[in-house]
């Protein structure tokens, strides 16, 4: 009985893969995060010592509720992040019920990818797990080892999405931005980013959102998503137990 389901899932995946990726809102070179962000702390500096201390301290969180939340925060992308923000939003942020929001965030994510990719290449900072065998909440892979750390892409994406959602749900802005911060800090807990990588991600996300607000197409899509929020059924509430676990997870 699973064959039809598997066939449907495979077909859906092939259709999704065939669909062209949405275009970013900003023109190439419109925002240079590498020129905005301060350089990462150098080895031997007070900033780097603070990063190293945060990395060492958070290794003790392995197996804790905060570690499990960090592991759950590993997936990125529109669907995963809408799920992560649902408790803070007070409603299930289902992309199938909110297609205008999903389209807005999918296109915004293309700008996040561009801004982060160029900044990472500019600074070329290595990740904190290299050269040690401390526990991580993800598998150690060659792709992870070879990717650069500064700024954190997860932190940039989470903070940018938090700002967009806060603009759409102003009455929930505090909770949404708090969750955006926590999502980024999960990368410190995971052991794949220095704390300053995450701070830089929030700065990059703030700069990106400021640039996006000046784009007419982004503003039009934001208004479309706001109108959708006013009319779309909210669906089932987020799972109370999951929201309680999220709220109880300690800070790193």
ChimeraX attribute file (.defattr): number of C-alpha atoms within 10 A of each C-alpha:
attribute: neighborCount
match mode: 1-to-1
recipient: residues
	/A:1	5
	/A:2	7
	/A:3	8
	/A:4	9
	/A:5	10
	/A:6	11
	/A:7	11
	/A:8	12
	/A:9	12
	/A:10	12
	/A:11	12
	/A:12	12
	/A:13	11
	/A:14	11
	/A:15	10
	/A:16	11
	/A:17	10
	/A:18	9
	/A:19	8
	/A:20	7
	/A:21	11
	/A:22	13
	/A:23	13
	/A:24	18
	/A:25	19
	/A:26	21
	/A:27	9
	/A:28	11
	/A:29	10
	/A:30	11
	/A:31	19
	/A:32	17
	/A:33	25
	/A:34	20
	/A:35	10
	/A:36	13
	/A:37	18
	/A:38	11
	/A:39	15
	/A:40	18
	/A:41	17
	/A:42	11
	/A:43	11
	/A:44	8
	/A:45	10
	/A:46	11
	/A:47	15
	/A:48	17
	/A:49	14
	/A:50	15
	/A:51	21
	/A:52	15
	/A:53	13
	/A:54	18
	/A:55	23
	/A:56	15
	/A:57	13
	/A:58	19
	/A:59	19
	/A:60	14
	/A:61	17
	/A:62	18
	/A:63	11
	/A:64	12
	/A:65	15
	/A:66	23
	/A:67	23
	/A:68	19
	/A:69	23
	/A:70	27
	/A:71	17
	/A:72	14
	/A:73	22
	/A:74	17
	/A:75	13
	/A:76	15
	/A:77	13
	/A:78	22
	/A:79	16
	/A:80	15
	/A:81	21
	/A:82	22
	/A:83	18
	/A:84	25
	/A:85	25
	/A:86	19
	/A:87	23
	/A:88	23
	/A:89	23
	/A:90	15
	/A:91	17
	/A:92	21
	/A:93	25
	/A:94	19
	/A:95	17
	/A:96	10
	/A:97	16
	/A:98	18
	/A:99	14
	/A:100	20
	/A:101	27
	/A:102	19
	/A:103	17
	/A:104	23
	/A:105	27
	/A:106	19
	/A:107	19
	/A:108	25
	/A:109	22
	/A:110	16
	/A:111	23
	/A:112	23
	/A:113	15
	/A:114	17
	/A:115	26
	/A:116	25
	/A:117	19
	/A:118	17
	/A:119	23
	/A:120	20
	/A:121	15
	/A:122	15
	/A:123	17
	/A:124	15
	/A:125	19
	/A:126	17
	/A:127	19
	/A:128	20
	/A:129	19
	/A:130	13
	/A:131	7
	/A:132	7
	/A:133	8
	/A:134	14
	/A:135	18
	/A:136	19
	/A:137	21
	/A:138	13
	/A:139	8
	/A:140	14
	/A:141	8
	/A:142	8
	/A:143	8
	/A:144	15
	/A:145	15
	/A:146	11
	/A:147	15
	/A:148	21
	/A:149	26
	/A:150	30
	/A:151	36
	/A:152	30
	/A:153	29
	/A:154	28
	/A:155	29
	/A:156	32
	/A:157	30
	/A:158	31
	/A:159	30
	/A:160	28
	/A:161	26
	/A:162	27
	/A:163	21
	/A:164	23
	/A:165	24
	/A:166	18
	/A:167	15
	/A:168	19
	/A:169	15
	/A:170	13
	/A:171	11
	/A:172	15
	/A:173	19
	/A:174	15
	/A:175	18
	/A:176	29
	/A:177	22
	/A:178	14
	/A:179	23
	/A:180	27
	/A:181	20
	/A:182	23
	/A:183	28
	/A:184	28
	/A:185	25
	/A:186	27
	/A:187	26
	/A:188	28
	/A:189	30
	/A:190	26
	/A:191	24
	/A:192	25
	/A:193	28
	/A:194	30
	/A:195	27
	/A:196	22
	/A:197	28
	/A:198	27
	/A:199	20
	/A:200	23
	/A:201	28
	/A:202	25
	/A:203	21
	/A:204	30
	/A:205	27
	/A:206	16
	/A:207	19
	/A:208	24
	/A:209	20
	/A:210	13
	/A:211	15
	/A:212	20
	/A:213	14
	/A:214	11
	/A:215	12
	/A:216	11
	/A:217	14
	/A:218	21
	/A:219	14
	/A:220	13
	/A:221	17
	/A:222	22
	/A:223	15
	/A:224	14
	/A:225	21
	/A:226	17
	/A:227	14
	/A:228	16
	/A:229	18
	/A:230	10
	/A:231	9
	/A:232	11
	/A:233	11
	/A:234	15
	/A:235	11
	/A:236	10
	/A:237	13
	/A:238	18
	/A:239	12
	/A:240	10
	/A:241	9
	/A:242	11
	/A:243	15
	/A:244	11
	/A:245	14
	/A:246	20
	/A:247	15
	/A:248	12
	/A:249	16
	/A:250	14
	/A:251	11
	/A:252	19
